[in-house]
Amino acid sequence: MTLNDIIAAFNSNKEKLEKASNNDNSDFKFNFNKSIEILNRFREFKSAFLEKKSLVVTNGNPYITIILCMQAISQNISLCINVQDTMVELNKAIAYIFETYLNQNGINVVNYMTVEEFKNSEADDIVVIDDKSKFYFLKDELKIKVRYISLLNIDLYTDLDDDNSLTKTINDYCNQRFIGLDIHKNETLDDFVEETNKYEGGNVALILTKENVNQMDIYDKLSDKKVYFNCNPFAKIEVDVALKNLLK
């Protein structure tokens, strides 16, 4: 099946996806057009046949489910996604499209896993995305070999005069859309850059500043992150990060 076939399958199931999102009864607002933009982004994905079993724990963000499914079928990976009881109907509806319409056996969404299920997992690779508390629980409490990856976690730096109102708006938006946010104020931009590099912060840096700064220098120093300057990134952030390989 081609990417065009996948997009056609999504288009034919648009109403089912939107109904599933409504049934989840969440503040999350599913944007069908954004899901198509994410799929189209995979025209640029560089894939390799890995032929392994992956278990991925997410915070339930449905766009991450789309990204994971696309990366799995592109790399011949058998995939189980644990969404931790979040947006279960929508996430399962997304997986259903890939399983049924692409004849892709090996993509499964589960809403809950017991300790024993984690310990007895036959996965070759266990990954936690954007949930450090779950990562440390599996790693330190259960002594399971696990990887942590940040995908939709934002380190926000601001020195704007109205930053209290602005950061509240951004924080509320992120909470509704399962995007992690770490706010940095009352520090210099240089300190922010050093700190986010040193402590392996989010995959995204959003810098809102009234100062004239050398943007290219910041891009270089934060080369492993998607960096936005003085803009609203939320219309496209999920699309921008979609090609970060989570399963390699």
C-alpha positions in Angstrom: 0.0 0.0 0.0 1.2 3.5 -0.8 1.0 6.6 1.2 -1.8 7.8 -1.0 -3.7 4.6 -0.1 -3.2 5.4 3.6 -4.5 8.9 3.1 -7.5 7.6 1.2 -8.3 5.2 4.0 -8.2 8.1 6.5 -10.4 10.2 4.3 -13.0 7.4 4.0 -13.0 7.1 7.8 -13.1 10.8 8.7 -16.5 10.6 10.3 -15.6 7.5 12.3 -12.5 9.2 13.7 -14.4 12.4 14.6 -17.1 10.3 16.3 -14.5 8.4 18.2 -12.9 11.6 19.4 -16.2 12.9 20.6 -17.0 9.6 22.4 -13.7 10.0 24.4 -15.3 13.0 26.0 -12.1 14.9 26.4 -11.0 18.5 26.1 -8.7 17.4 23.3 -9.8 18.8 19.9 -9.0 16.3 17.1 -8.0 18.1 13.9 -8.6 15.7 11.0 -6.7 18.0 8.6 -3.7 17.9 10.8 -3.7 14.1 10.7 -3.6 14.3 6.9 -0.7 16.8 7.1 1.2 14.4 9.4 0.7 11.5 6.9 1.8 13.7 4.0 5.0 14.5 5.9 6.0 10.8 5.6 6.8 11.3 1.9 10.2 12.5 3.4 10.6 9.7 6.0 13.8 7.7 5.6 12.9 4.2 6.6 14.8 0.9 7.2 13.5 -2.6 7.7 14.1 -3.4 11.3 11.8 -6.4 11.7 11.3 -6.2 15.5 8.6 -6.0 18.1 8.2 -2.6 19.9 6.1 -1.7 22.9 5.6 2.1 23.2 4.0 3.9 26.1 2.5 7.3 25.3 0.4 9.9 27.1 -2.4 9.1 24.7 -1.9 11.9 22.2 -3.6 10.6 19.0 -1.2 12.4 16.7 1.7 10.4 18.3 -0.3 7.2 17.5 -0.5 8.2 13.8 3.3 9.0 13.8 4.1 5.6 15.5 1.9 3.6 13.1 3.5 5.3 10.1 7.0 4.6 11.4 6.1 1.0 12.2 4.7 0.1 8.8 7.6 2.0 7.1 10.2 -0.1 9.0 8.3 -3.5 9.3 7.9 -3.2 13.1 5.3 -5.1 15.0 3.9 -2.4 17.3 1.9 -2.3 20.5 1.0 1.2 21.9 -0.1 1.6 25.5 -2.1 4.9 25.7 -2.7 4.7 29.4 -6.5 5.0 29.4 -6.3 8.3 27.4 -8.3 9.0 24.2 -8.8 5.2 23.9 -11.6 5.2 21.3 -9.8 7.6 18.9 -6.4 5.9 19.3 -8.0 2.5 18.6 -9.9 3.9 15.6 -6.6 5.1 14.2 -4.9 1.7 14.7 -8.0 0.0 13.2 -7.4 1.9 9.9 -3.9 0.8 9.7 -4.7 -2.8 10.6 -7.8 -3.3 8.5 -7.2 -1.1 5.4 -3.5 -1.8 5.1 -3.7 -5.5 6.0 -0.9 -4.7 8.5 -0.9 -7.3 11.2 1.0 -6.2 14.2 -0.3 -2.8 15.2 -2.3 -2.8 18.4 -3.5 -0.2 20.9 -4.1 -1.2 24.5 -5.4 1.2 27.1 -3.9 -0.5 30.2 -1.0 -2.9 31.1 -0.4 -4.6 34.4 3.1 -4.8 36.0 3.2 -8.5 35.0 2.4 -7.7 31.4 5.3 -5.2 31.3 7.6 -7.7 32.9 6.6 -10.5 30.6 6.5 -8.5 27.5 8.1 -10.1 24.5 9.0 -6.8 22.9 12.5 -6.4 21.6 12.3 -2.7 22.4 10.3 -0.8 25.1 10.0 3.0 24.6 8.3 5.7 26.7 7.4 8.9 24.9 6.8 12.1 26.8 6.1 10.6 30.2 9.1 10.7 32.4 7.2 9.4 35.5 6.3 6.2 33.6 9.8 5.9 32.3 11.3 6.1 35.8 8.7 3.7 37.1 9.6 1.0 34.5 13.3 1.6 34.7 13.8 2.1 38.5 10.9 0.3 40.1 10.4 -2.6 37.7 14.0 -2.8 36.5 12.9 -3.1 32.9 15.2 -2.1 30.0 13.5 0.9 28.5 14.2 4.0 26.4 12.8 7.5 27.0 12.1 9.8 24.0 10.8 13.4 24.1 8.6 14.3 21.1 6.0 16.8 22.1 7.6 18.4 25.1 8.2 22.1 24.9 10.8 24.2 26.8 9.4 27.7 26.7 11.6 30.7 27.3 10.0 34.1 27.6 11.1 37.6 28.7 8.0 39.4 27.4 6.3 42.0 29.6 2.9 40.2 29.4 4.4 36.8 29.9 2.1 35.8 32.8 -1.1 36.0 30.6 0.7 34.5 27.6 2.2 31.6 29.5 -1.1 30.8 31.1 -2.7 30.7 27.6 0.0 28.4 26.3 -0.1 26.2 29.4 -3.8 25.7 29.1 -3.5 24.9 25.4 -0.8 22.4 26.0 -2.7 20.7 28.8 -5.7 20.2 26.5 -3.6 18.7 23.8 -1.2 16.4 25.7 1.8 18.5 25.0 4.4 18.8 27.8 5.5 22.3 28.8 8.4 23.5 31.0 8.4 27.3 31.4 11.6 29.3 31.9 11.4 32.9 33.1 13.7 35.1 35.1 16.9 33.8 33.5 19.0 34.8 30.6 18.6 33.2 27.2 22.2 31.9 27.4 21.3 30.2 30.7 18.2 28.7 29.1 20.1 27.2 26.2 22.8 25.8 28.5 20.2 24.3 30.9 18.0 22.7 28.3 21.1 21.1 26.7 22.5 20.0 30.0 19.4 18.4 31.4 18.1 17.0 28.1 14.9 19.0 28.1 12.1 18.9 25.6 12.3 18.0 21.9 11.0 21.6 21.1 12.2 25.0 22.2 9.9 28.0 22.0 11.7 31.3 22.5 9.6 34.4 23.0 11.9 37.4 23.4 12.0 41.2 23.0 15.8 41.1 22.6 17.8 41.0 19.4 19.5 37.7 19.3 21.6 35.7 16.9 19.0 33.1 15.9 21.4 31.0 13.9 23.7 30.7 16.9 20.7 29.4 19.0 19.8 27.0 16.2 23.3 25.6 16.2 23.4 25.3 20.0 20.0 23.6 20.1 20.6 21.5 17.0 18.9 18.4 18.3 15.7 20.3 19.0 13.0 22.0 16.9 13.3 25.7 17.6 10.7 28.4 17.2 11.3 32.1 17.6 8.6 34.6 18.4 5.8 32.7 16.7 2.8 30.5 17.4 4.0 26.9 16.6 0.9 25.1 17.5 -0.8 24.9 14.1 2.1 22.7 12.8 4.1 21.4 15.7 3.0 17.8 15.4 3.7 17.9 11.7 7.2 19.4 12.3 8.3 16.6 14.7 6.7 13.7 12.9 9.9 12.5 11.2 11.9 12.0 14.4 12.5 8.3 14.3 11.1 6.9 17.6 11.5 3.2 16.8 15.0 2.9 15.4 
